[in-house]
Amino acid sequence: MKNFLDKSKILIMGLLVGIMGIIIEFIFFNLHRFSSEVHEFFIRIVLFGIIFTFSLVLQYYSNYSRQQIQSNEKFEIEFYNENVAQRLLGYARYKIIIFGLICGILVVIIELLIFGSHEFPHEVHETLIFIMTLGTTFSLSAVFQYYSRQQIKPIQKLIESEYNLGERVKELTCLYGLSKLVENPEISQEAILQGTLDLILPAWQFPEITCARIFFDNKEFKTSNFKETEWKLSSSVIVNEKVMMIEVYYLEDKPFLKEEERLLDDLGKRLKNFFEIKVTMQKLTESNKKFKIFTEQSLTGIGILQDDHYLYVNQQFAKIFGYSVEEILNWEFGGYLKTVHLEDLEFVKNQAEKKQKGIENVINRYEFRGIKKRGEIIWLEIFSKSFIYEEKNADLISLIDITNRKQMAQKLKESEEKFRTIAEQSSAGFIIIQNSQIIYLNNAVSKVFGYSSEELKNISIIDIFKFVHPEDRAIAVQRFNKREEGVLGDMTSDPFRIITRSGEIKWIEVYSKMFQFQEKNTIFATIVDITKERMAEVELQKLNLLKSEFLRRASHELKTPLISIKGYSDLILSLYTDQLGSEIISYLNEISHGCERLQYIINDLLKSSRLESIKLKSNLQKEDLPFLIKYCVNGMESLAKKRKQSIELNIHDQLYVNIEKEEIHAVLSNLLSNAIKYTPPNGKIEVKTDLKDDLVVISVTDNGIGFTEEQRKIVFKQFGKIERFGQGLDLEIDGTGLGLYISKRIVESHGGKIWMESEGKNMGASFYFTLPTVK
């Protein structure tokens, strides 16, 4: 490589000048005789050339030391320095020639001025000339050195700037490579970090001894030649709340440049920005997916209106108006107004414009009429608000087709009008209560209480309880509290008394139902004035008491002559049987049997009168129910065998109940005797117990003649006797129709229930009754 400061060429040039001087001296001054003046002139030129050559060498070493030249990369870059070297060599060549001429002229002038007119010894003359020439040459050399340095300074700056540009190119190449790397949307985080390491090595000043690694997200990435040394450069950044550490190592002792430190920091910042943007984009993508899933599955029409143009609508939105999504998105600006009814157009347009401009004084929810693609008019409810979409104000719209709701509201309005017409004409009182306040009542309610409708509407439901008779107030309050607790379904309260405005006491009965009205729990109550019925019932109760008293008295009165008749007939049969004819004896036996039947009827009448008023028993005792059932079955065993019937027991071994033993025995005996009587010979009867919560269910089932629907309705009524004659049952015991009625009263007085089931005639029957159990 050509180098304008190559010392070998300068030394060679100096040697050539010296050799040429010797040759000239030898040829011209040894072979030929010249004058001493010419001889001295040539000697001076030779000395001048040698001194000037060595001055250039001195200049070279004064500017750059050997170590600087050998270690400085600036002097080894041929591409950057070639033109500069040529330029510098041209400047030096011209200056050497010019300074050489000047030096010769000065020597001649000095020779003429100083030594021309004086005679000195030849040796002194030569010495003075040599010293003068040497001084002049060195002076001129110093001047040349000064000017050459002034020329080299800008050249050095140019070289340095070209070098810095090279370093900058490497830095930019690294950053550009990173930008290209992250352009791939499918690239993984690991691939980006590994690719960054591959870009770091060429960007450093000594790539062959450079290695690097990156710590991030609990993972380590490093170059293939990685080795941890003491010559380290590092940079760290926080990426999504995680530390990323980038480290560059030299395998040898080399200094790091400021530019490399800045590049490492820049790489960290760019990776941070990319990863954070990528996470944000992932979240945005997920959010968009969720939004799309939500909107496309929504039964609500959703749209985004911006600059009077729909940017997005879902399928339901398009379906509401009868268009496709593509048709709506391709509407011209302002095309959305074609779906608005003319009478609502101005209002809807005004609200949409305000929301698209971000104005706050708007109505976010309202109803309007829309027009479908085929011209059909529909009612819509809109929920909309202004929001920022793609850095601009937009109107986010939610639409619901409320046409059916509007139609239902109209029908409801018509229904309300009809209801009011009927309610005002009804004799029953209608009252609607919501939030403990009366919101409607008809004239019949006013008549019942003696107050006007306005007076009743202005008082709360709690105040109405003041109208209830003090003795019955607890009943009314309890019933109302159940409704307030949300008990649904129909409810009927026990009749209670109220005190009207005039002080009159009336009996009313209330039927209520809970329902939803205007999205609130509402009570609809029907009030019936039953004062007349109640008074009639009181009278009937009095008559029943009289009837019961009559039956009791009549029974007692009948028992006395009955005892006499039966006693005397039995006495005659026992004392005079051998004296009486068979016909007389037969008559007496009929009298005795008739007295027994009459005695049985009288006993049932007395028991029925005692049980007329159901009152729970207070003198109950804990009894063994299985034992009582077995005892009753044993008592009926002979009658069942006589009719060739079997009785099967399927009962618990241990089961205790609080009962009056004689009365439950009578119930069981009555049910068993009926099963035996009304089941044909060879029939089957089953007695069974089942537990249900805290109750025991006792059942008596047979495969007898069963019951029809009409018979089931009267079987438990007083004197509800069902005639069975002529059905081939061979009945020997007649009844009064009071047995099941008495059994019902007994069971209910024990806190239980009694019922029967039969699939029909000749299908058998099952009788059930319950009793509370005790442990």
C-alpha positions in Angstrom: 0.0 0.0 0.0 1.2 3.5 -0.9 1.9 5.7 2.1 3.1 9.2 1.8 4.9 8.9 5.2 6.8 5.6 4.3 10.2 6.1 6.0 12.0 3.6 3.7 11.4 5.7 0.6 12.6 8.8 2.4 15.8 7.1 3.5 16.4 5.7 0.1 15.9 9.1 -1.5 18.4 10.6 1.0 21.0 7.8 0.1 20.5 8.4 -3.6 21.1 12.1 -3.2 24.3 11.4 -1.2 25.6 8.8 -3.7 24.8 11.1 -6.6 26.8 13.9 -4.9 29.8 11.5 -4.5 29.6 10.4 -8.1 29.4 14.0 -9.4 32.3 14.9 -7.1 34.3 12.0 -8.4 33.5 12.4 -12.1 33.5 16.1 -12.5 36.1 17.2 -9.9 38.6 14.4 -10.1 38.7 13.8 -13.8 38.3 17.4 -14.8 39.6 20.4 -13.4 37.1 23.0 -12.5 37.4 26.2 -10.7 37.2 26.1 -7.0 34.1 28.2 -7.1 32.2 25.7 -9.2 33.5 22.9 -7.0 32.2 24.6 -3.9 28.8 25.3 -5.6 28.2 21.6 -6.3 29.4 20.6 -2.8 26.8 23.0 -1.4 24.0 21.5 -3.5 24.9 18.0 -2.3 25.0 19.0 1.3 21.7 20.8 0.9 20.0 17.7 -0.5 21.3 15.5 2.3 20.4 17.9 5.0 16.9 18.5 3.5 16.4 14.7 3.2 17.2 14.2 6.9 15.0 17.2 7.8 12.1 15.3 6.2 12.9 12.2 8.2 13.0 14.4 11.3 9.6 15.9 10.3 8.2 12.4 9.9 9.3 11.2 13.4 8.2 14.5 15.0 4.6 14.0 13.7 4.1 10.3 14.4 6.0 7.8 16.5 6.6 4.3 15.2 4.1 2.8 17.7 1.4 5.2 16.6 1.9 4.4 12.9 2.0 0.6 13.5 -1.0 0.5 15.8 -3.2 3.2 14.3 -5.7 1.7 12.0 -6.2 5.1 10.2 -3.0 4.6 8.2 -4.0 1.1 7.1 -7.3 2.0 5.5 -6.4 2.2 1.8 -9.9 3.0 0.6 -10.3 5.9 2.9 -6.7 7.3 2.7 -5.7 6.8 -1.0 -6.8 10.1 -2.4 -5.5 11.9 0.6 -2.1 10.3 0.2 -1.9 11.3 -3.4 -2.9 14.8 -2.6 -0.4 15.1 0.2 2.5 13.7 -1.9 1.7 16.3 -4.6 1.9 19.1 -2.1 5.2 17.9 -0.7 6.9 17.5 -4.1 6.1 21.0 -5.2 7.3 22.5 -1.9 10.6 20.5 -2.0 11.4 22.0 -5.5 10.4 25.5 -4.5 12.2 25.4 -1.2 15.3 23.9 -2.9 15.4 26.8 -5.4 15.0 29.3 -2.7 17.7 27.7 -0.7 20.2 27.8 -3.6 19.4 31.4 -4.4 20.0 32.4 -0.7 23.3 30.5 -0.6 24.5 32.4 -3.8 23.4 35.8 -2.4 25.1 35.1 0.9 28.2 34.0 -0.9 28.3 37.2 -2.9 27.5 39.6 -0.1 29.6 38.2 2.7 32.5 36.4 1.0 32.7 38.3 -2.3 34.8 41.3 -1.2 36.8 39.7 1.7 39.6 37.3 1.7 39.5 34.5 4.3 41.4 31.4 4.7 40.0 28.6 2.5 39.2 26.3 5.5 37.4 29.1 7.4 35.6 30.0 4.2 34.4 26.4 3.8 33.3 26.0 7.4 31.3 29.2 7.4 29.6 28.3 4.2 28.7 24.8 5.6 27.3 26.3 8.8 25.3 29.0 6.9 23.9 26.4 4.6 23.0 24.1 7.4 21.2 26.9 9.3 19.4 28.1 6.3 18.3 24.5 5.4 17.0 23.8 8.9 15.2 27.1 9.0 13.5 26.3 5.7 12.8 22.8 7.0 11.1 24.2 10.0 9.0 26.5 7.8 8.1 23.4 5.7 7.2 21.4 8.7 4.9 24.1 10.0 3.0 24.4 6.7 2.9 20.6 6.2 1.3 20.2 9.7 -1.3 22.7 8.8 -2.1 20.7 5.7 -2.2 17.3 7.6 -4.6 18.5 10.4 -7.7 18.8 8.1 -6.6 15.6 6.4 -6.5 13.9 9.8 -10.0 15.2 10.6 -11.2 13.9 7.3 -9.7 10.5 7.9 -11.3 10.4 11.4 -14.7 11.5 10.1 -14.5 8.7 7.4 -13.6 6.3 10.2 -16.5 7.4 12.4 -18.8 7.1 9.4 -17.7 3.5 9.0 -18.4 2.8 12.7 -21.8 4.5 12.3 -22.6 2.3 9.3 -22.0 -0.8 11.4 -24.2 0.6 14.2 -27.0 1.4 11.7 -26.6 -2.0 10.1 -27.2 -3.6 13.5 -30.3 -1.5 14.3 -31.6 -2.0 10.7 -31.2 -5.8 11.1 -33.2 -5.7 14.4 -35.9 -3.7 12.7 -36.1 -6.3 9.9 -36.1 -9.1 12.4 -39.1 -7.9 14.3 -41.1 -7.2 11.2 -42.2 -10.8 11.0 -45.4 -11.0 13.0 -45.0 -14.8 13.5 -41.5 -14.6 15.0 -41.2 -15.9 18.6 -39.6 -14.0 21.5 -36.8 -16.6 21.6 -36.0 -16.1 17.9 -35.8 -12.3 18.3 -33.4 -12.5 21.2 -31.2 -15.1 19.5 -31.2 -13.0 16.3 -30.2 -9.9 18.3 -27.2 -11.7 19.5 -26.2 -12.6 15.9 -26.4 -8.8 15.1 -24.3 -7.7 18.0 -21.0 -9.4 17.0 -20.5 -7.6 13.6 -21.3 -4.3 15.1 -18.4 -4.3 17.5 -14.9 -3.1 16.6 -13.4 -6.6 17.2 -16.1 -9.1 16.2 -13.7 -12.0 16.1 -13.1 -11.8 19.9 -16.6 -10.6 20.8 -19.3 -12.7 22.5 -22.7 -11.9 24.1 -25.7 -13.2 26.0 -29.1 -12.0 27.1 -31.0 -12.9 30.3 -34.8 -12.5 30.0 -38.0 -14.1 31.4 -35.9 -16.7 33.4 -34.1 -17.8 30.2 -30.6 -17.4 28.9 -29.6 -16.8 25.3 -26.0 -16.6 24.2 -23.6 -16.8 21.2 -21.9 -20.0 20.3 -18.5 -18.7 21.3 -19.7 -17.3 24.6 -17.3 -17.1 27.5 -17.6 -14.9 30.5 -14.5 -12.7 31.0 -13.6 -9.6 33.0 -13.9 -7.3 29.9 -17.6 -6.7 30.0 -20.1 -4.2 28.7 -23.8 -4.5 29.9 -27.2 -2.8 29.8 -30.5 -3.6 31.5 -34.1 -2.6 30.9 -37.5 -3.4 32.5 -39.8 -5.1 30.0 -43.4 -5.8 31.1 -42.2 -5.8 34.7 -39.4 -8.2 33.9 -35.7 -7.4 33.8 -33.8 -7.9 30.5 -30.0 -8.0 30.8 -27.8 -7.7 27.7 -24.1 -8.4 28.1 -21.2 -8.1 25.6 -17.7 -9.6 26.5 -14.3 -9.3 24.8 -12.2 -12.5 25.0 -9.1 -10.3 25.1 -8.2 -7.1 26.9 -9.7 -4.5 24.5 -11.3 -1.2 25.3 -15.0 -0.6 24.5 -16.0 2.5 22.5 -18.6 5.1 23.6 -20.5 4.3 20.5 -20.7 0.6 21.4 -22.1 1.5 24.9 -24.7 3.7 23.3 -25.6 1.0 20.7 -26.1 -1.6 23.5 -28.4 0.8 25.4 -30.3 1.5 22.1 -30.7 -2.2 21.5 -32.2 -2.7 25.0 -34.7 0.2 24.5 -35.7 -1.1 21.1 -36.3 -4.6 22.4 -38.3 -3.2 25.3 -40.5 -1.1 23.0 -41.1 -4.1 20.6 -42.0 -6.6 23.3 -44.3 -4.2 25.1 -46.0 -3.2 21.9 -46.3 -6.9 21.0 -47.9 -7.7 24.4 -50.3 -4.7 23.9 -51.1 -5.9 20.4 -51.8 -9.4 21.7 -54.2 -8.0 24.4 -55.8 -5.8 21.8 -56.2 -8.8 19.5 -57.7 -10.9 22.3 -60.0 -8.0 23.2 -61.1 -7.7 19.5 -61.8 -11.4 19.4 -63.9 -11.2 22.6 -65.7 -8.2 21.3 -66.5 -10.0 18.0 -67.6 -13.1 19.8 -69.8 -11.1 22.1 -71.3 -8.9 19.4 -72.0 -11.8 17.0 -73.6 -13.9 19.7 -75.6 -11.0 21.1 -79.3 -10.7 20.5 -78.8 -6.9 20.6 -78.0 -5.0 17.4 -74.6 -3.4 17.8 -73.1 -0.7 15.5 -70.4 2.0 15.4 -71.3 5.2 13.6 -68.6 7.7 12.7 -68.8 10.6 10.2 -72.4 9.6 9.4 -71.2 6.2 8.2 -71.4 2.8 9.8 -67.9 1.4 10.4 -69.2 -1.8 12.1 -72.5 -3.6 12.6 -73.1 -7.1 13.8 -75.5 -9.7 12.3 -78.3 -8.9 14.6 -78.1 -5.2 13.8 -78.4 -6.0 10.1 -81.2 -8.5 10.8 -83.3 -5.9 12.6 -83.5 -3.8 9.5 -83.6 -6.7 7.0 -80.3 -5.8 5.3 -77.0 -7.7 5.0 -73.9 -6.4 6.9 -72.2 -5.7 3.6 -75.1 -3.5 2.4 -75.1 -1.4 5.5 -71.3 -0.9 5.5 -71.5 0.2 1.9 -74.1 2.9 2.5 -73.1 6.4 1.5 -72.5 9.0 4.2 -75.8 9.8 6.0 -77.4 6.6 4.6 -78.2 5.4 8.1 -81.1 7.9 8.1 -83.0 5.8 5.6 -83.9 3.4 8.5 -85.5 6.1 10.6 -89.2 7.0 10.4 -89.9 10.5 9.0 -91.6 11.7 12.2 -88.6 10.7 14.3 -85.9 11.6 11.8 -84.9 15.1 13.1 -84.6 13.9 16.7 -82.5 10.8 15.9 -80.3 12.8 13.5 -79.7 15.5 16.1 -78.7 12.9 18.8 -76.4 11.0 16.4 -74.6 14.2 15.3 -74.0 15.3 18.9 -72.6 11.9 19.9 -70.3 11.8 16.9 -68.9 15.2 18.0 -68.5 14.1 21.6 -71.0 16.6 22.9 -72.2 15.7 26.4 -75.7 17.1 26.4 -77.4 14.0 24.8 -80.0 11.4 25.6 -78.4 8.0 25.7 -81.6 5.9 25.8 -84.8 6.5 23.9 -87.3 4.9 21.6 -88.0 5.6 18.0 -89.7 4.1 14.9 -87.5 2.5 12.3 -88.1 1.4 8.7 -87.0 -2.0 7.5 -85.7 -2.7 4.0 -89.2 -3.7 2.8 -90.8 -0.6 4.3 -92.2 -2.3 7.4 -92.4 0.1 10.4 -90.8 -1.2 13.7 -90.3 0.1 17.1 -86.7 0.3 18.4 -85.1 1.1 21.7 -81.6 2.6 21.4 -78.8 2.7 24.0 -75.9 4.8 22.6 -73.0 6.9 23.8 -70.0 8.8 22.5 -66.6 7.2 22.6 -63.2 7.4 20.9 -62.7 5.0 18.0 -59.4 5.1 16.0 -58.6 8.5 17.6 -61.9 10.1 16.6 -65.3 10.5 18.2 -67.9 7.9 17.3 -71.4 6.8 18.3 -71.6 3.3 19.9 -75.1 2.0 19.3 -77.1 -0.9 20.8 -80.5 -1.6 19.3 -83.4 -3.7 20.5 -86.5 -4.5 18.5 -89.3 -3.7 20.9 -92.1 -4.0 18.3 -93.7 -6.9 20.2 -93.3 -5.2 23.5 -95.0 -2.1 22.1 -97.8 -4.2 20.7 -98.1 -6.0 24.1 -98.1 -2.7 25.8 -101.0 -1.5 23.6 -102.9 -4.8 24.2 -102.2 -4.4 28.0 -103.5 -0.8 27.8 -106.7 -2.1 26.1 -106.8 -4.9 28.6 -106.5 -2.4 31.5 -109.4 -0.5 30.1 -111.5 -3.6 29.9 -110.4 -4.6 33.4 -111.4 -1.2 34.7 -114.8 -1.5 33.0 -115.4 -4.9 34.5 -113.9 -4.1 37.9 -116.0 -1.0 38.3 -119.1 -3.0 37.5 -118.2 -5.9 39.8 -119.7 -6.4 43.2 -116.4 -7.9 44.5 -113.7 -5.5 45.6 -110.4 -5.4 43.6 -107.3 -3.9 45.1 -103.7 -3.8 43.7 -100.8 -3.3 46.1 -97.2 -2.5 45.2 -94.4 -1.5 47.6 -96.9 -1.5 50.5 -99.0 1.1 48.7 -102.4 0.9 47.1 -102.1 1.7 43.4 -105.6 0.7 42.3 -108.9 -0.1 43.9 -112.5 -0.2 42.6 -115.7 1.2 43.9 -116.7 -2.1 45.6 -113.7 -1.7 48.0 -114.9 1.8 48.9 -118.4 0.5 49.6 -117.0 -2.3 51.8 -114.9 0.1 54.0 -117.1 3.1 53.7 -114.3 5.4 52.5 -113.8 7.0 49.1 -111.2 5.7 46.6 -109.0 8.8 47.1 -109.0 8.4 50.8 -107.9 4.8 50.6 -105.2 5.4 48.0 -103.6 8.0 50.2 -103.0 5.7 53.1 -100.5 2.8 53.3 -101.4 -0.8 53.5 -100.2 -0.8 57.2 -102.8 1.8 58.0 -105.5 -0.3 56.5 -104.9 -2.9 59.2 -106.4 -0.4 61.6 -109.8 -1.1 60.0 -109.5 -4.8 61.0 -111.2 -5.9 64.1 -108.7 -6.1 67.0 -109.5 -9.8 67.6 -108.8 -10.7 64.0 -105.9 -8.3 63.2 -103.2 -11.0 63.7 -104.8 -13.1 60.9 -104.6 -10.3 58.4 -101.1 -9.2 59.4 -99.8 -12.8 59.1 -101.3 -13.2 55.7 -99.8 -9.9 54.4 -96.4 -10.8 55.8 -96.3 -14.0 53.8 -97.0 -12.0 50.7 -94.3 -9.5 51.5 -91.8 -12.4 51.9 -92.5 -13.4 48.3 -94.8 -16.3 48.8 -96.2 -16.9 45.3 -99.4 -18.6 44.1 -103.0 -18.1 45.1 -103.8 -17.6 48.8 -107.1 -17.4 50.6 -107.2 -16.0 54.2 -109.5 -17.1 56.8 -112.5 -14.8 57.0 -112.0 -11.9 59.4 -114.0 -8.9 60.6 -113.4 -5.2 59.7 -114.9 -2.0 61.2 -116.3 0.4 58.6 -116.2 4.1 58.8 -119.7 4.1 60.3 -118.6 1.6 63.0 -120.4 -1.4 61.4 -118.7 -4.7 61.7 -118.5 -6.7 58.5 -117.0 -10.1 57.6 -114.8 -10.2 54.6 -112.8 -12.9 52.8 -109.6 -12.0 50.8 -108.2 -13.9 47.8 -104.7 -12.7 46.7 -102.2 -13.5 44.1 -98.6 -12.3 43.6 -97.5 -11.3 40.1 -95.0 -9.1 38.3 -96.2 -5.7 37.2 -93.9 -3.1 35.8 -91.0 -5.3 36.9 -92.1 -5.2 40.5 -93.7 -7.7 42.9 -97.4 -6.8 43.0 -100.3 -8.2 45.0 -103.7 -8.5 43.4 -106.4 -9.0 46.0 -110.1 -9.7 45.7 -112.2 -8.7 48.7 -115.6 -10.3 49.1 -118.1 -9.0 51.7 -119.4 -12.3 53.3 -121.2 -10.7 56.2 -124.6 -12.2 55.1 -123.1 -15.6 54.5 -121.2 -15.5 57.7 -124.3 -14.6 59.6 -126.1 -17.5 57.9 -123.2 -19.8 58.8 -123.5 -18.7 62.4 -127.2 -19.5 62.3 -126.4 -22.8 60.7 -123.9 -23.6 63.4 -126.5 -22.9 66.0 -128.9 -25.2 64.1 -126.2 -27.9 64.1 -125.7 -27.5 67.8 -129.4 -27.9 68.2 -129.4 -30.9 65.9 -126.5 -32.5 67.9 -128.2 -31.7 71.1 -131.4 -33.2 69.8 -129.7 -36.4 68.7 -127.9 -36.7 72.0 -131.1 -36.2 74.0 -133.1 -38.4 71.6 -130.5 -41.1 71.8 -130.6 -41.0 75.6 -134.3 -41.0 75.6 -134.4 -44.0 73.2 -131.9 -46.0 75.2 -134.2 -46.3 78.2 -137.2 -48.0 76.5 -134.8 -49.9 74.2 -133.1 -51.5 77.2 -136.5 -52.4 78.6 -137.7 -54.0 75.3 -134.5 -56.0 74.8 -134.4 -57.0 78.5 -137.9 -58.3 78.6 -137.6 -60.1 75.3 -134.4 -61.8 76.4 -136.0 -62.6 79.8 -139.0 -64.3 78.1 -136.7 -66.3 75.8 -134.6 -67.4 78.8 -137.6 -68.3 81.1 -140.3 -69.5 78.8 -138.7 -70.9 75.8 -140.2 -74.4 76.4 -143.7 -73.0 76.8 -143.6 -71.0 73.6 -144.2 -72.1 70.1 -141.5 -71.7 67.4 -143.2 -68.8 65.7 -143.4 -66.8 69.0 -139.7 -67.6 69.7 -138.8 -66.4 66.2 -140.6 -63.1 66.8 -138.8 -62.6 70.1 -135.4 -63.2 68.4 -136.2 -60.6 65.8 -137.1 -58.2 68.6 -133.8 -58.9 70.3 -131.8 -58.5 67.0 -133.7 -55.3 66.2 -132.9 -53.9 69.6 -129.2 -54.7 69.0 -129.2 -52.9 65.7 -131.0 -49.9 67.2 -128.5 -49.9 70.1 -125.7 -49.8 67.5 -127.3 -46.8 65.7 -127.9 -44.9 68.9 -124.3 -45.4 69.9 -123.1 -44.0 66.5 -125.4 -41.1 66.9 -124.1 -40.2 70.3 -120.5 -40.5 69.1 -121.2 -38.4 66.1 -122.8 -35.7 68.2 -119.7 -35.7 70.5 -117.4 -35.3 67.5 -119.4 -32.6 65.7 -116.9 -29.9 66.8 -113.3 -31.0 66.0 -110.9 -30.1 68.8 -107.4 -31.5 69.1 -107.0 -34.0 71.8 -105.1 -32.9 74.9 -105.0 -36.1 76.8 -103.0 -38.2 74.4 -100.5 -40.9 75.4 -97.6 -42.6 73.8 -98.7 -45.9 72.4 -97.1 -48.8 70.5 -98.9 -48.6 67.1 -97.8 -52.0 65.7 -99.2 -53.7 68.8 -102.5 -51.9 68.4 -102.8 -52.8 64.7 -102.1 -56.5 65.5 -104.7 -56.4 68.3 -107.3 -55.1 65.9 -106.5 -57.7 63.3 -106.8 -60.5 65.8 -110.2 -59.2 66.7 -111.3 -59.4 63.1 -109.6 -62.7 62.3 -112.7 -64.8 62.9 -114.9 -62.7 60.6 -112.2 -62.9 57.9 -111.9 -66.7 58.2 -115.6 -67.0 58.0 -115.4 -65.3 54.6 -112.3 -67.2 53.6 -110.2 -64.0 53.4 -106.5 -63.5 54.2 -105.2 -60.5 56.1 -101.5 -59.6 55.4 -99.5 -57.4 57.7 -96.6 -55.2 56.4 -95.9 -52.9 59.3 -92.9 -51.7 61.3 -91.8 -53.5 64.4 -91.3 -50.5 66.5 -93.4 -47.3 66.0 -94.8 -45.0 68.6 -97.5 -42.4 68.4 -99.4 -40.1 70.7 -103.0 -41.2 70.6 -106.1 -42.0 72.5 -105.9 -45.7 72.1 -109.6 -46.5 72.2 -110.5 -44.1 69.4 -107.7 -45.2 67.0 -108.7 -48.8 67.8 -112.2 -47.8 66.6 -110.8 -46.3 63.4 -108.8 -49.4 62.6 -111.7 -51.7 63.4 -114.0 -49.7 61.2 -111.7 -49.8 58.2 -111.0 -53.5 58.7 -114.6 -54.4 59.1 -115.5 -52.5 55.9 -112.7 -54.2 54.0 -114.0 -57.6 55.1 -117.6 -56.8 54.4 -117.1 -55.3 51.0 -114.5 -57.9 49.7 -115.9 -61.1 48.2 -115.0 -64.5 49.7 -111.4 -65.6 49.1 -110.3 -62.0 48.9 -107.1 -60.4 50.2 -106.6 -57.6 52.6 -103.3 -55.8 53.4 -102.5 -53.6 56.4 -99.3 -51.5 55.9 -97.4 -48.6 57.6 -95.1 -46.1 55.9 -93.0 -43.3 57.3 -93.1 -39.8 55.7 -91.2 -37.1 57.5 -92.6 -37.0 61.0 -95.8 -38.8 60.1 -96.8 -42.5 59.9 -99.2 -43.4 57.1 -101.5 -46.4 57.9 -103.3 -48.0 55.0 -105.9 -50.8 54.6 -106.1 -52.1 51.1 -108.5 -54.7 49.7 -109.4 -56.2 46.3 -113.1 -55.8 46.8 -115.9 -54.1 44.9 -114.3 -50.6 45.0 -115.9 -47.2 44.6 -117.2 -45.1 41.8 -116.4 -41.4 41.4 -119.8 -40.4 42.9 -119.4 -42.8 45.8 -115.9 -41.4 46.6 -117.4 -37.9 47.1 -119.8 -39.0 49.9 -118.0 -41.8 51.6 -116.7 -39.6 54.5 -119.9 -37.5 54.9 -122.4 -37.9 57.8 -124.9 -40.6 56.9 -123.0 -41.2 53.7 -124.1 -44.8 53.6 -123.7 -46.6 50.3 -126.2 -49.4 49.6 -124.6 -52.7 48.6 -127.7 -55.0 48.6 -128.2 -57.2 45.6 -124.5 -57.4 44.8 -124.0 -61.0 46.0 -121.8 -60.0 49.0 -123.8 -62.0 51.6 -123.7 -59.0 54.0 -124.8 -59.9 57.5 -124.1 -56.5 59.2 -125.9 -53.4 58.3 -124.5 -49.9 58.9 -125.7 -46.4 59.6 -123.4 -44.4 57.3 -121.6 -42.8 60.2 -118.6 -45.1 60.6 -116.2 -43.4 58.1 -117.6 -40.0 59.2 -116.7 -40.8 62.8 -113.3 -42.2 61.8 -112.5 -38.9 59.9 -113.4 -36.8 62.9 -111.2 -39.0 65.2 -108.2 -38.8 62.9 -108.5 -35.0 62.4 -108.8 -34.6 66.2 -105.4 -36.3 66.5 -103.8 -33.9 64.0 -103.9 -36.3 61.0 -105.7 -36.7 57.7 -107.8 -39.5 56.2 -108.5 -40.3 52.5 -109.2 -43.1 50.2 -108.3 -44.2 46.7 -110.0 -46.5 44.2 -109.6 -47.0 40.5 -113.3 -47.8 40.1 -115.9 -50.3 40.6 -114.7 -53.9 41.3 -111.1 -52.5 41.4 -110.6 -52.6 45.1 -110.0 -49.7 47.5 -107.3 -48.3 49.8 -108.0 -46.2 52.9 -105.2 -44.1 54.3 -104.8 -42.1 57.5 -101.8 -40.3 59.1 -100.7 -39.8 62.7 -97.8 -37.8 64.1 -94.9 -40.0 65.3 -92.9 -39.7 68.5 -89.5 -41.0 69.4 
